[in-house]
Amino acid sequence: MTAGRTEQMSEWQELRSALRVHGPSPCQESAVPDAWFEAKGVLLAEARRGCDDCPVQPECLAYALAADEEGLWGGLTRPERTRLVAAA
């Protein structure tokens, strides 16, 4: 297993653990789950509000950074996460 894959799996386990402690996240309970993956405009703003209130937002963002996921994870879109990594 590569170092990147190991980090991705570790972050995934952290996210799953946090979800067990805090319960379902807003994206899991959403009536419009695509808002986190294909949203633009109003849907994206609505999904971001869900991320702002999410108790597992830090774990979600860490996983998305390790896994390079598409969509809104941890309150940031993939391009936003890419810029965050490039700025670090």
Number of C-alpha atoms within 10 A of each C-alpha: 6 7 8 11 12 12 17 19 15 15 21 19 14 18 20 16 14 19 16 10 11 12 13 14 18 19 20 11 9 13 9 12 14 15 21 26 17 12 18 12 8 10 15 20 15 15 24 22 13 19 24 14 12 18 18 23 20 17 21 25 22 20 23 23 21 17 16 14 15 13 19 26 26 22 24 20 21 18 12 12 20 13 11 12 10 8 7 5
